Every structure is written in structure tokens, then in C-alpha cells.
Amino acid sequence: MSAFFQYKKEVMEDVKSKNPDKKITELTKIIGDMWKKADDETKKKYEKIAEKSKVEYENEKKDYESKHGKIERKKRKSKGKAADDESDEEEQSEEEEKPKKKGKKGK
């Protein structure tokens, strides 16, 4: 989790209590403005927390994978024309596999 998100996690309840009528997006904008105005010492504090969190995550992931094997990720389809071309090809091959339907009889 990034330094900003570590900061956000810590200050969210306070900001929310001071702005109870605001939506989450508005609260995040307020916190973002606070982060921009934060001094270097404050930012370094959260950067250290973020780095520590990342190391802990990597260690936990390594332990998990040593016990259960590597986690397989599903590939996402890319957006744009290439994805459209792939889906067209898939639809064509599916149509070829389906038996042809006969028209209605006797009308």
C-alpha cells in the first residue's frame, strides 16, 4: 500500500467526523489536499510504513507460495481492436462447432 494510502487509512475517521455530509470521493479529495500540504517529515513517516508493509506482504506471499504453490493470474483481455478481433474469432469458431439449425417447417 502506498504512503498516501497509509496516510489516508490513518486520517480518514477524523476527516469523516469533521465532514459527515461528504461522500467518500469528496473525503478522499480533502485527504489528498492534506497530503499535498504535508511536510517532508510526515511523508517520510508514511513512506517508511509503506515500505515496511510491502516487505511484510512480500514475505507473506513467499510463505504462502512455498506452501501452496505460485498463484496463477488470469490474463485480462486487452481493450481496443485487438480484443474485438479475438472475440470475433472466438464467436466464429463457436458457430462452426454448433450444428446448423433447420428452418421452421410447414408454415
Phi, psi and omega in degrees: 000135184292166179301319180300316182291328174296316178297313181301317180301322183283325186261350186305311184299319179295314179296319180296319181292331178276345181224063187294339182271356184274149175281164181301323180294321179290322177297319179296322177296317178300314180295323176299319177294321177298318180297317180299325182274350182295146179284167183299324181298317179296314180297320179297322178303312182285332175294322177295317178298317180296318180296317178298318179298320179296317179297317178299317179299312181299320179294316179296320179296317179299315178299315180299312182294329178290331179273321190244357182091165182293143181280122178275129178260141176282141178280136177275148174283136179284152179276161175103194186297319182301319179293322178296318179298317180298315182292326176296317180296319179297317180296319180296316182291326177294320180294324180293328181284332183284142176289148181289135177273142179270152179293169180290143182259149166070024176255000000 
